[in-house]
Amino acid sequence: MSASAKARMAVPQIRAREFPQIDAGQWNDAALRDRQARVQQSFQGAAIRHGAEGIRPLFLTAHLDQQVVGQLLLSQGFVHPDLLQWCEPLLRTRLCRNWWGVYRWIGGPLVAEEDAYPAVLRQMLHYLDLRARDEGILAICDATPGFHSPHLAAEEEAAIFADLGFTRREQATMVLDLGPDLDSLWRGLSRDARQKVQKAERLGIRVVEAHTEEGIRRYYSVRRENSRRNGVRCPHLKGILAAGPVYLAHDMGKVFLTEYEGRVLSGQMLVHFNGYVQLAGICLSDYAWEQGLPANDLMQWHLIRWGRESGKRSVDWSGYTPDPTTDKERGINTFKGKWGGRVIRYGVYDKVYGPRREAAMQWVKDLAKGKGRK
């Protein structure tokens, strides 16, 4: 039997450790052996979730013949992010933490040897299935394997999850390969994108880095305006101030602003790890919106140039609606599609252990939104 076949048939042993009972450097070094490792699988990602949200990061390692052949960082949080805002002290108790708790992860498990991936994935899912039942948690949700360079065909991956009772949801993202030179990347932009970038440059709009607490607060003021204008919940400043310094201190994050005539027009946060740049938290000020200033167009081109010149491999716009049904979704897709990237579809997996608890939580959420009993 070939070494490849043995790797696929072997049954690794799974071990679990909680934060911070792990060596940060060793964990990250091992993660980087897998080319698809993302910042959400880094020790710093765990530190932020633990510090800002109070959740329990869990580090799983898969062992075969005394060797670590795979690893997965996941977190035990709550089924709805607003829960911690509503009744944080109560939710710190073990009963509530499990009753409304979920396991979730992004971009894992990670393996150094591609042939070992099916066995590592299957065994980790089996371990977590047993652990979830023992702890009585509500669900495993939003489980997202790596999708930039998947180790398995989508059908084989879905079959492994389905064997353990998981359901699949289709999601997508927009990713730009930074391999071509800058001239080629510029030509890959849509005509509208190039025109707006050139207009912003003519107006004298400039992009600056904002890596201090004052800069992050300036960013946050624009993000609050953007959220209010779009009718969505703005994340807490506490979480942003907690995440920013950790990523910035380890050269894993950036905060950029655009400025014009003394005003902040727009902001953008990003994280980067293993050559992947992931964008998040894009926002536009009310002033820029009212004046029709193309600040975010200039921002996106600046980020592409920064990533290419920094030796990054790709830029990920962190989300794309695969089948848009509203004008807002179509508009967001259009904006993300202007920069020359390609749409990558992938699966996200869920398994509910407490359907009645889930239904009760959904009722509360609907009631809070005015959709409850009439």
Residue pairs with C-beta under 8 A, 6 or more apart in sequence:
1 9
3 115
4 115
7 69
7 113
7 115
7 116
7 119
8 115
8 116
8 118
8 119
9 119
10 64
10 116
10 119
11 119
11 123
12 62
12 63
12 64
12 69
12 70
12 116
12 119
12 120
12 123
13 62
13 63
13 64
13 123
14 60
14 61
14 62
14 63
14 123
14 124
14 127
15 60
15 61
15 63
16 58
16 59
16 60
16 127
16 131
17 58
17 59
17 61
18 56
18 57
18 58
18 59
19 46
19 47
19 50
19 56
19 57
19 58
19 59
20 47
20 50
21 59
22 43
22 59
24 43
24 44
24 47
27 42
27 43
27 59
27 71
27 73
28 42
28 43
28 44
30 68
30 71
30 110
30 112
31 37
31 41
31 42
31 71
31 110
31 274
32 274
33 110
33 112
34 110
34 111
34 112
34 146
35 149
35 274
36 107
36 110
36 146
36 147
36 148
36 149
36 150
36 151
36 274
37 107
37 110
37 146
37 273
37 274
38 106
38 107
38 146
38 148
38 273
38 274
38 276
38 278
39 45
39 247
39 252
39 271
39 272
39 273
39 274
39 276
39 278
40 73
40 105
40 106
40 107
40 108
41 71
41 72
41 73
41 105
41 106
41 107
41 108
41 110
42 73
42 252
42 273
43 73
44 246
44 247
44 250
44 252
45 73
46 57
46 59
46 73
46 75
47 57
47 246
48 242
48 243
48 246
48 247
49 55
49 57
49 75
49 77
50 56
50 57
51 242
51 246
52 238
52 239
52 242
52 243
53 77
53 84
53 239
54 84
54 88
54 92
55 75
55 76
55 77
55 78
56 75
56 76
56 97
57 73
57 74
57 75
58 73
58 74
58 75
58 76
58 103
59 71
59 72
59 73
60 71
60 72
60 73
60 74
60 109
60 124
60 127
60 128
61 68
61 70
61 71
62 68
62 69
62 70
62 71
62 109
62 111
62 116
62 119
62 120
62 123
62 124
63 69
64 116
69 111
69 112
69 113
69 116
69 120
70 109
70 110
70 111
70 112
70 116
70 117
70 120
70 124
71 108
71 109
71 110
72 105
72 108
72 109
72 110
72 124
73 105
73 108
74 103
74 104
74 105
74 108
74 128
75 103
75 104
75 105
76 97
76 101
76 102
76 103
76 137
77 101
77 102
77 104
78 84
78 91
78 97
78 100
78 101
78 102
79 100
79 101
79 102
79 138
79 139
79 141
79 358
79 361
80 100
80 361
80 365
82 233
83 91
83 100
84 91
85 236
90 96
91 97
91 100
98 135
98 136
98 137
98 138
99 136
99 137
99 138
99 354
99 357
100 138
100 357
100 361
101 135
101 137
101 138
102 137
102 138
102 139
102 140
102 141
102 142
103 128
103 132
103 137
103 139
103 140
103 141
103 143
104 140
104 141
104 142
104 143
105 142
105 143
105 144
106 142
106 144
107 144
107 145
107 146
107 147
108 145
108 146
109 117
109 120
109 121
109 124
109 145
110 146
111 117
111 120
111 151
114 151
117 151
117 152
118 151
118 152
118 156
118 160
121 145
121 152
121 157
121 160
122 160
122 163
125 160
125 161
125 164
125 166
126 164
128 140
129 140
129 164
129 165
129 351
132 139
132 140
132 351
132 353
133 353
136 353
136 354
137 353
137 354
138 352
138 353
138 354
138 357
138 358
138 361
139 350
139 351
139 352
139 353
139 354
139 358
140 166
140 349
140 350
140 351
140 353
141 350
141 351
141 352
142 348
142 350
143 161
143 166
143 348
143 349
143 350
144 171
144 346
144 348
144 349
145 157
145 346
145 347
145 349
147 173
147 344
147 346
148 175
148 276
148 314
148 316
148 344
150 157
150 346
152 160
154 346
154 347
157 347
158 168
158 347
161 168
161 347
161 349
162 168
164 351
165 351
166 349
166 350
166 351
167 349
167 350
167 351
168 347
168 348
168 349
169 347
169 348
169 349
169 350
170 322
170 323
170 345
170 346
170 347
170 348
171 319
171 322
171 345
171 346
171 347
171 348
172 319
172 320
172 321
172 322
172 343
172 344
172 345
172 346
173 316
173 317
173 318
173 319
173 320
173 343
173 344
173 346
174 316
174 317
174 319
174 320
174 336
174 337
174 339
174 341
174 342
174 343
174 344
175 314
175 315
175 316
175 317
175 341
175 342
175 344
176 185
176 188
176 304
176 314
176 315
176 317
176 339
176 340
176 341
176 342
177 313
177 314
177 341
177 342
178 185
178 304
178 307
178 308
178 312
178 313
178 314
178 315
179 313
180 188
181 308
182 305
182 308
182 309
185 304
185 305
185 308
185 340
186 194
186 301
188 339
188 340
189 197
189 301
189 338
189 339
189 340
190 337
190 338
190 339
190 340
192 338
193 297
193 300
193 301
193 338
193 339
196 294
196 297
196 298
197 294
197 297
197 298
197 301
199 294
200 258
200 293
200 294
200 295
200 297
200 298
201 298
203 260
203 293
204 260
205 258
205 259
205 260
205 265
205 293
205 294
205 295
205 298
206 258
206 259
206 260
207 256
207 257
207 258
207 298
207 299
207 302
208 256
208 257
208 258
208 259
209 215
209 254
209 255
209 256
209 257
210 216
210 218
210 219
210 255
210 256
210 257
210 267
211 244
211 248
211 254
211 255
213 241
213 245
215 255
215 257
216 240
216 241
216 244
216 255
217 237
218 257
218 264
218 267
219 240
219 255
219 257
219 264
219 267
219 269
219 281
219 283
220 237
220 240
221 264
222 257
222 264
222 265
222 266
222 267
222 283
222 284
222 285
223 234
223 235
223 267
223 281
223 283
224 234
225 283
225 285
225 286
226 283
226 284
226 285
227 233
227 234
227 283
228 234
229 286
229 289
235 281
240 269
240 281
243 253
244 253
244 255
244 269
246 252
246 253
247 253
247 271
248 254
248 255
252 271
252 272
252 273
253 269
253 270
253 271
253 272
254 269
254 270
254 272
254 306
255 267
255 268
255 269
256 267
256 268
256 269
256 270
256 299
256 302
256 303
257 264
257 265
257 266
257 267
257 268
258 264
258 265
258 266
258 267
258 288
258 295
258 296
258 298
258 299
259 265
260 288
260 293
260 295
263 285
263 287
263 288
264 285
265 284
265 285
265 287
265 288
265 293
265 295
266 282
266 283
266 284
266 285
266 288
266 295
266 296
266 299
267 281
267 282
267 283
268 279
268 281
268 282
268 283
268 296
268 299
268 303
269 279
269 280
269 281
270 277
270 278
270 279
270 280
270 303
271 277
271 278
271 280
272 278
272 307
272 310
272 312
275 311
275 312
275 313
275 314
276 312
276 313
276 314
276 316
277 303
277 307
277 312
277 314
277 315
277 316
278 316
278 318
279 303
279 315
279 316
279 317
279 318
280 318
282 296
282 299
284 295
284 296
285 295
287 293
288 295
288 296
296 335
297 338
300 338
300 339
301 339
303 315
304 315
304 339
307 314
307 315
315 339
315 341
317 336
317 339
317 341
320 333
320 336
320 343
321 329
321 330
321 332
321 333
322 343
322 345
324 330
324 333
337 343
352 358
363 372
366 372
367 373
